[in-house]
Amino acid sequence: MNFFDDIKLPKSGEIFETLYDKNGVLIEKIISSDKQSGKLYNQNYDEWVMVVEGEAVLEIKGKKRTLKRGDFLLIAKDTPHRVLETKDGTLWLCVHIKT
């Protein structure tokens, strides 16, 4: 199995692929288009994200933050955030920590 296998670009939004889901930990591969909805998220668990390829602009607690290839961050639970912009084909690794 390879992280870069089966990458299909969405026409809009994002494609989520579950890589692992057990014991309160969900690991996803996310592929983004350059058309984002700007949906606001406010989860009751921590989320660690890394841009593997591409670039994204997030809004976290009302402040913009740009992530480029290799950048990562922890979004603490109960933190309002949204994806504002992504380059077409941006590839993410995302870990939801639900424990």
C-alpha positions as CSV (number, residue, x, y, z in Angstrom):
1,M,0.0,0.0,0.0
2,N,1.3,3.5,-0.9
3,F,-0.1,6.8,0.2
4,F,0.2,8.2,-3.3
5,D,-1.8,5.3,-5.0
6,D,-5.3,5.9,-6.4
7,I,-5.3,9.7,-6.2
8,K,-8.5,10.9,-7.9
9,L,-9.0,14.7,-8.2
10,P,-12.4,15.9,-7.1
11,K,-14.2,18.5,-9.3
12,S,-15.1,20.4,-6.2
13,G,-14.7,20.1,-2.4
14,E,-12.7,17.2,-1.1
15,I,-12.4,13.4,-1.2
16,F,-11.8,11.6,2.1
17,E,-10.2,8.2,2.3
18,T,-10.1,6.4,5.6
19,L,-6.7,4.8,6.2
20,Y,-7.3,3.7,9.8
21,D,-10.2,3.9,12.2
22,K,-9.8,2.2,15.6
23,N,-9.6,2.9,19.3
24,G,-10.7,6.5,18.9
25,V,-8.1,7.4,16.2
26,L,-9.2,8.1,12.6
27,I,-6.5,8.7,10.0
28,E,-7.5,10.0,6.6
29,K,-6.0,10.9,3.3
30,I,-7.8,14.0,1.9
31,I,-7.6,15.2,-1.7
32,S,-8.8,18.8,-2.3
33,S,-10.0,20.6,-5.4
34,D,-9.5,24.3,-5.9
35,K,-13.2,24.9,-5.2
36,Q,-13.9,24.9,-1.4
37,S,-17.2,25.4,0.3
38,G,-15.8,27.2,3.3
39,K,-17.8,25.0,5.7
40,L,-17.1,25.9,9.3
41,Y,-15.9,23.0,11.5
42,N,-15.9,22.9,15.3
43,Q,-15.2,19.4,16.4
44,N,-15.2,18.0,19.9
45,Y,-11.8,16.3,19.4
46,D,-8.3,17.2,18.4
47,E,-7.3,17.1,14.8
48,W,-3.7,17.0,13.4
49,V,-3.3,17.9,9.8
50,M,-0.3,18.0,7.4
51,V,-0.2,19.2,3.8
52,V,1.7,16.4,1.9
53,E,1.5,18.1,-1.5
54,G,0.0,21.5,-2.5
55,E,-1.0,24.5,-0.5
56,A,-4.0,25.6,1.6
57,V,-5.3,28.6,3.4
58,L,-7.2,27.8,6.6
59,E,-9.2,30.1,8.9
60,I,-8.6,29.2,12.5
61,K,-10.5,31.2,15.2
62,G,-11.0,33.9,12.6
63,K,-7.3,34.2,11.5
64,K,-5.9,33.1,8.2
65,R,-3.1,30.6,8.1
66,T,-1.3,29.3,5.0
67,L,0.0,25.7,4.9
68,K,2.5,24.6,2.3
69,R,4.0,21.2,1.5
70,G,5.3,19.7,4.7
71,D,3.5,22.1,7.1
72,F,1.4,20.7,9.8
73,L,-0.6,21.8,12.8
74,L,-2.8,20.6,15.6
75,I,-6.3,22.0,15.7
76,A,-7.4,21.7,19.3
77,K,-10.9,20.5,20.0
78,D,-13.7,23.1,20.1
79,T,-11.7,25.4,17.7
80,P,-13.7,26.9,14.9
81,H,-11.9,26.4,11.6
82,R,-12.5,26.2,7.8
83,V,-10.6,25.6,4.6
84,L,-10.8,28.8,2.6
85,E,-8.6,27.9,-0.4
86,T,-6.6,25.0,-1.8
87,K,-4.5,24.4,-4.9
88,D,-6.1,21.8,-7.1
89,G,-4.9,18.4,-6.0
90,T,-3.7,19.4,-2.5
91,L,-3.0,16.2,-0.6
92,W,-3.4,16.0,3.2
93,L,-2.8,13.6,6.0
94,C,-5.3,14.0,8.8
95,V,-5.4,12.4,12.2
96,H,-8.5,12.8,14.4
97,I,-7.8,12.0,18.0
98,K,-11.2,11.1,19.6
99,T,-9.9,9.6,22.8
